[in-house]
């Protein structure tokens, strides 16, 4: 990992809020219980919903694409509730900038950096029409397969089938969330190296990219931490929506697809490095 991927010195970063105090000893116990309780409540609520509300929505007589859109709105609402629970518990506090661009987006590939465990939950909570690519292992799970299919999510499988699925989702005016890092950002890095998946999908489905920058003021819910290690400080997360990047900017170069995807990936990664090095501005 090169030096440009490393986090700048903390003095160079201005937060939108004063960092929360770090809890220790008995003061941390209520935070831990509340945080773990949020996960358990959300999991049980999701299971109950998948056994009751989701089947009813699936049976509702209407076009298949309208059924998927209805379930996506329900999932977005459920994730908003979960984010509200985490905020009430003091685990995370989310602020947004230019959020209308995300809420009104249609048929775009939404990319984001990946600092915490709950990034996809936060993004879907802000979007009524979001899909994403899910690990194949979850699709083999009988408890999750029906739910994932009803909400229109995509299994991560062979590339040609994956592109076919992505195009179907995008043609329903659904946005597709992709984390180019592939996994949560390693502590101490600005971003992990970007994979070319998002660029390849954008170019081969002829879809514009909407970048979302997620900033956090303290480390927590990272790749190196288990889900039950509730942060001792409230994580202030800023969700900043960038300007849409047209795929035609790269398609017009008339190079081969692999070359264009490499260039687009390099440009996206550099955009995140440059943006995250800048001080956080007040909304």
Beta strands, then each sheet from edge to edge (+ up, - down):
strand 1: 92-97
strand 2: 109-112
strand 3: 130-134
strand 4: 154-155
strand 5: 175-178
strand 6: 209-216
strand 7: 235-241
sheet 1: 1+ 7+ 6- 2- 5- 3- 4-
end
